[in-house]
């Protein structure tokens, strides 16, 4: 069984800043903890997330449009970043469908014909109902993704929604297509636009991100061990520099002491998990990407490249670039099992 709720990732704080909103005011209005956005990766129950969303939207009927215009690839939401690495919109939507539950209790259904691709959205958190502005944003986001990837003004051929916006004109102007009231929420693209190449395509980066996304998805299932849950939290938090046990405990909604006790009960320690996760990820990045060591250092949550170089030398006896060359030449040093 998959856990419900919404992931509160690291993109919220920069997005609120781009929108000219003060996080403390938003959280206070929603009745949520003042430090909530200090712990990216926290999962919120649907009713709490919808209160947060409504606190942001207030009475701004055009908020979904403003939010789409504020979305940036560099906000570093892993599923979005991975989608933009795809060769085209069709593949991007397939990847989002596979990993959407990392972000929200939603299901995406894709229907392909000879000349069209339709993505339909269904929320899975009944009896709760998402705000209409959230549904509107999801409809707009597929179009935004297409435009970000192709750098062209892609417009859908059809947009269906269970409730039209109060001011439908600006939405239709943005979409370049009419919105139709229907029994479902769906966006349809022409097959040619769905296959249009993404200028942001980077399959080597997708190869680097996909194992982490797959592991995080597995760890949303009930019954995951504490060690696996910590590894999943680290996979999400390390690129944002969140490597401390305090940060991981906050993500898992546990006290530091409780987390330590559960890890020790499974015969491990936090530092061992952190080191093993970093080492496994370092080898993965070195073998599957051309990212320089300095960028890999950032992705592993090190404060500066020299710290990564020292740690990697302790693991392998080589510098990161030295290990990459040895691996390329077919004589890699022995990697410890993570």
SULCORBEL-V963182 format. One line per field, one symbol per residue. phi: phi as a letter, one per 40 degrees, with the letter a starting at -180 (. if undefined). psi: psi as a letter, one per 20 degrees, with the letter a starting at -180 (. if undefined). burial: # if it has 9 or more other C-alpha atoms within 8 Angstrom, else .. A space follows every 10 residues. Layout:
phi->???
psi->???
burial->???
This chain:
phi->.ccchbcccc cccccccccg bcdccccccc gbdccdccbd hcbbcdcccc ccdccccfbc cbddcccccc cbcccgcdcc dccccccacd cdccccdcbd ccbacbbbbb bbbcbabbbb bbcbbdccbc ddcccccccc cdccddcccc fbccbccabb acacccbcdd cccccgacbb cacababbbc cccccccccc dacccccccd cccccccccc ccgccccccc ccccdccddc gcbcccccdc ccfbcdcccd ccccccgbbc cccdcccccc cdcccccbbb ccdcccdccc gccadcccdc cccccbgbcd cccccccccg bccccccc
psi->ppqrrppnai igghghghik qoghgghghi krqhjgiimq iqpqqghggh ggghhggcjn ijghghghhi pqhiiloghg ghgiiqhrhg hghhggghjh ihgqmqpppp ppahjqpppp ppqjkqjqpq qhhgggghgh hhgggghggi kqmpqriqpq qipqqhnhgh ghgghkqqpp pajroqppqq hhhhipppij pnhhhghhhg hgggghghii qqiprhghhg gghhhhhghj jniqhggggg hjlqqggggg ghghhjkrqg hgggghgggg hghgghhirj pqhhhhgghj jqhqhhgggg ghhhgijrrg hghgggghij lqrppqp.
burial->...####### #######.#. #.#..###.# .#...##.## ######.### #####.#... #.######.# ..#.###### ########## #######.## ########## .....##### #.#.#..... ..#####.## ########## #...###### ##.##..#.. ##..#.#.## ##.####### #.######.# ########## .######.## #..#.##### ########## ###...#### ##.###..## .###...### ..##.##### ##.###.##. ..#..##### ##.##.#### .##.##.### ..##.##... .#......
